[in-house]
Amino acid sequence: MATNRLQQLFSFLENNPKDSFINFAIAKEYEGLGDDKNALKFYLKLIGNDANYVGTYYHLGKLYERANDFEKAFATYIDGMKIAKSQGDQHAYNELAEAKLILGDDEDFE
């Protein structure tokens, strides 16, 4: 189910296998195609290579929500909030905090 865009992204990835933006773009492309399994694979790869790539956490959390894995989504939002706070990225922090709040609070996921 590879699109031309996906093929192009993979050709970029060959030269820069740990490039955060390329891995993120591939995950988003898979997500857009409805291929959550491969999207998850690339989001997790991205966190493994660059845990500070704050944009990953919101999208990964939403992916977990779609899979009805709300505990992983909640934990992902918390992890992302810590990264965003450490980077002084208030916009990302607020976005992650809102997504977390919609799921519940800490007592809901003890």
WODA-V709977 format. One record per backbone hydrogen bond with DSSP energy under -0.5 kcal/mol. CO is the residue of the C=O (numbers start at 1). NH is the residue of the N-H. E is the energy in kcal/mol with one decimal. If there is no record, write none. Layout:
BEGIN
co->CO nh->NH e->E
co->CO nh->NH e->E
END
This chain:
BEGIN
co->3 nh->7 e->-2.7
co->4 nh->8 e->-2.4
co->5 nh->9 e->-2.5
co->6 nh->10 e->-2.4
co->7 nh->11 e->-1.8
co->8 nh->12 e->-1.9
co->9 nh->13 e->-2.2
co->10 nh->14 e->-1.6
co->11 nh->15 e->-0.8
co->12 nh->15 e->-0.6
co->12 nh->16 e->-1.2
co->16 nh->19 e->-2.0
co->19 nh->23 e->-2.3
co->20 nh->24 e->-2.6
co->21 nh->25 e->-2.7
co->22 nh->26 e->-2.3
co->23 nh->27 e->-2.3
co->24 nh->28 e->-2.7
co->25 nh->29 e->-2.3
co->26 nh->30 e->-2.6
co->27 nh->31 e->-2.4
co->28 nh->32 e->-2.5
co->29 nh->33 e->-1.3
co->30 nh->35 e->-2.6
co->31 nh->34 e->-1.5
co->34 nh->36 e->-1.2
co->35 nh->39 e->-2.1
co->36 nh->40 e->-2.8
co->37 nh->41 e->-1.8
co->38 nh->42 e->-2.0
co->39 nh->43 e->-2.5
co->40 nh->44 e->-2.7
co->41 nh->45 e->-1.9
co->42 nh->46 e->-2.3
co->43 nh->47 e->-2.3
co->44 nh->48 e->-2.2
co->45 nh->49 e->-2.0
co->46 nh->50 e->-3.2
co->50 nh->53 e->-2.1
co->52 nh->54 e->-1.8
co->53 nh->56 e->-1.9
co->54 nh->57 e->-1.0
co->54 nh->58 e->-0.6
co->55 nh->59 e->-1.1
co->56 nh->60 e->-2.8
co->57 nh->61 e->-2.4
co->58 nh->62 e->-2.3
co->59 nh->63 e->-2.0
co->60 nh->64 e->-2.3
co->61 nh->65 e->-2.3
co->62 nh->66 e->-2.3
co->63 nh->67 e->-1.3
co->64 nh->69 e->-2.8
co->65 nh->68 e->-2.1
co->68 nh->70 e->-0.9
co->69 nh->73 e->-2.0
co->70 nh->74 e->-2.7
co->71 nh->75 e->-2.4
co->72 nh->76 e->-2.4
co->73 nh->77 e->-2.4
co->74 nh->78 e->-2.1
co->75 nh->79 e->-2.5
co->76 nh->80 e->-2.6
co->77 nh->81 e->-2.4
co->78 nh->82 e->-2.0
co->79 nh->83 e->-1.9
co->80 nh->84 e->-3.0
co->81 nh->85 e->-2.6
co->82 nh->86 e->-2.2
co->83 nh->87 e->-1.5
co->84 nh->88 e->-0.7
co->84 nh->89 e->-2.7
co->85 nh->88 e->-1.0
co->88 nh->90 e->-1.3
co->89 nh->93 e->-2.3
co->90 nh->94 e->-2.8
co->91 nh->95 e->-2.3
co->92 nh->96 e->-2.6
co->93 nh->97 e->-2.8
co->94 nh->98 e->-2.4
co->95 nh->99 e->-2.0
co->96 nh->100 e->-2.4
co->97 nh->101 e->-2.6
co->98 nh->102 e->-2.1
co->99 nh->103 e->-1.1
co->100 nh->104 e->-1.5
co->105 nh->108 e->-1.7
co->105 nh->109 e->-0.6
co->106 nh->109 e->-1.4
co->107 nh->110 e->-0.9
END
